[in-house]
Amino acid sequence: MTVAVFLLSLLAAMALGIPIAYALLISGAALMLHLDMFDAQILAQNTINGADSFPLLAVPFFMLAGEIMNAGGLSRRIVHLALTLVGHVRGGLGYVAVMAAVLMAALSGSAVADTAALAALLLPMMVRAGHDPAKSGGLIATAGIIAPVIPPSIGFVIFGVAANVSITKLFLAGIVPGILMGAAIAATWYLVAKKENVTPPAKASAAERWRALRQSTWALFLPVIVLVGLKMGVFTPTEAAVVAAVYALFVATVVYRELKLSQLYALFVSAAKTTAVVMFLVAAAMVSAWLITVANLPAELVSLLQPLLDHPTLLLLAIMLLVIAVGTAMDMTPTILILTPVLMPVVKAAGIDPVYFGVLFIINNAIGLVTPPVGTVLNVVAGVGKLRMDAVTLGVVPFMLAQFGVLLLLVLFPQIVLGPLKLFY
């Protein structure tokens, strides 16, 4: 009955068009009334405590770093470097999108920011070259969702806070799966591009490649600084976010000189608005998380899934199917915040490594960004590329299936995640 009250109140509020953060607060209030413990002070106190977290300070700084990189020329130079390296091969612009997405994922950690930059820079080029607009849009959308997996990742920060799991370990564990996601998209694009008769751009000379590498060196150093700093224990993930933002600001204003001081206010406001949405979601979700614990829902779920606890692979498959279903109707951040406190006790009871589960969970949620009907990243590509939503949805299908293939591979072979983690950490 408790589960029904929580889910029905949440779904009813969402069906009425109420923003998800307010819907979470309404479902929390409904649960408190059901448990006969309604108190507005408790509601307010848990909302405030939900956002009062030092690790969550990483979110605004990574958001700001992404804004600065797009406006300051760092993202454009990454794309140009990829273009000089692989742009000349058959379907080369598609490989440029994948390579640029992997490199940019190591800079910002925001799928929406990376996808918007890629769509603005590469989609017109791909269409002009003769590639199908819908398939090109689908490729860029699925390439953009690598951002929450390769560190630094805002998704890992939020999951780490909600699940009380080491964010540094999550960052390092996401490197290999993120590269595998890129490889799967590239392989799928190879099959798609074979059917298109498109003349690739001329091959860049060695001098052009060297010039592109030299121009992008400052941008490429950012992920190196972040990852080496985390590995060596120089700074925490939160401090890494500050380093990323300050470094990006320095490169954009002093080295590349593409970002004017007069533009900073607008960038700060944009990053602040996005951060406010995320932080309000986190605060509202923490109320539900506290009530879920008080109502003992995790224990009920553990007992319900008792037959699967001795079969971790089957349990993971069942959880992944659940997350896929939720991801079709809900955005990444609320999905993480709602499901994490419910699923973590089950995962721990089954003896599944929390870091390993966190990587699978975030990959699944990232794929949810391109699954209709919500598909936030799909909307970004359709909006930036001026494409019909139904066309982009069809174009994304083969690449989305490839990502699900990677997820299944990681479920069946945990050492793909855990093996490199032992080397990195």
Secondary structure, 3 states (H helix, E strand, C coil): CHHHHHHHHHHHHHHCCCCHHHHHHHHHHHHHHHCCCCCHHHHHHHHHHHHCCCHHHHHHHHHHHHHHHHHCCHHHHHHHHHHHHHCCCCCHHHHHHHHHHHHHHCCCCCHHHHHHHHHHHHHHHHHHHCCCHHHHHHHHHHHHCCCCCCCCCHHHHHHHHHHCCCHHHHHHHCHHHHHHHHHHHHHHHHHHHHCCCCCCCCCCCHHHHHHHHHHHHHHHHHHHHHHHHHHCCCCCHHHHHHHHHHHHHHHHHHHCCCCCHHHHHHHHHHHHHHHHHHHHHHHHHHHHHHHHHHCCHHHHHHHHCHHHCCCHHHHHHHHHHHHHHHHCCCCHHHHHHHHHHHHHHHHHHCCCCHHHHHHHHHHHHHHHHHCCCCCHHHHHHHHHHCCCHHHHHHHHHHHHHHHHHHHHHHHHCCHHHHHHHHHHC
